[in-house]
Amino acid sequence: MVILDALEMTDIQAAHEYIQCQLDFPAYYGHNLDALWDMLSTISEPLHIILINADKLPANLGGYAELLLAVFIEAAESNNALKFELV
């Protein structure tokens, strides 16, 4: 299980750097939504991601927050090894 804290995602770049670090993505991770989808959709070992303080994302990321959440949700729906939860 990995817990992501939205309070650490103070802007778009910081969000991707934080996600990369917490999920142990490789150095070539592209720091964008397409790259996030690629990484999440190819996870093969069971992984449960919990996002806390998600209500803070819009203040930090604006409209990008909704897009970011959608990637996590859709990746979990399409990848049986991935579970995503908002707390």
URSULZI-V974696 format. One record per residue. N is the residue number from 0. RES is the residue in three letters. D_CENTER is the distance of its C-alpha to the mean C-alpha in Angstrom with 2 decimals. Layout:
N/RES/D_CENTER  N/RES/D_CENTER
//
This chain:
0/MET/13.13  1/VAL/10.38  2/ILE/10.16  3/LEU/7.72  4/ASP/10.10  5/ALA/9.63  6/LEU/13.05  7/GLU/11.95  8/MET/10.19  9/THR/13.69  10/ASP/13.38  11/ILE/11.41  12/GLN/12.44  13/ALA/11.84  14/ALA/8.21  15/HIS/7.78  16/GLU/10.37  17/TYR/9.00  18/ILE/5.74  19/GLN/8.54  20/CYS/10.88  21/GLN/9.39  22/LEU/8.47  23/ASP/11.70  24/PHE/11.00  25/PRO/14.44  26/ALA/16.06  27/TYR/16.16  28/TYR/12.42  29/GLY/13.00  30/HIS/10.70  31/ASN/10.40  32/LEU/8.98  33/ASP/11.46  34/ALA/10.59  35/LEU/6.92  36/TRP/8.81  37/ASP/11.42  38/MET/9.73  39/LEU/8.16  40/SER/11.44  41/THR/13.61  42/ILE/12.71  43/SER/16.20  44/GLU/16.42  45/PRO/15.46  46/LEU/12.18  47/HIS/11.43  48/ILE/8.19  49/ILE/9.41  50/LEU/8.18  51/ILE/11.42  52/ASN/13.05  53/ALA/10.99  54/ASP/14.39  55/LYS/14.29  56/LEU/11.58  57/PRO/14.30  58/ALA/16.70  59/ASN/14.63  60/LEU/12.97  61/GLY/15.54  62/GLY/15.10  63/TYR/11.95  64/ALA/10.21  65/GLU/11.37  66/LEU/10.31  67/LEU/6.62  68/LEU/7.03  69/ALA/9.33  70/VAL/7.38  71/PHE/5.53  72/ILE/9.13  73/GLU/11.05  74/ALA/9.71  75/ALA/10.61  76/GLU/13.81  77/SER/14.78  78/ASN/14.05  79/ASN/16.21  80/ALA/14.91  81/LEU/11.46  82/LYS/11.47  83/PHE/8.96  84/GLU/10.75  85/LEU/11.11  86/VAL/13.84
//
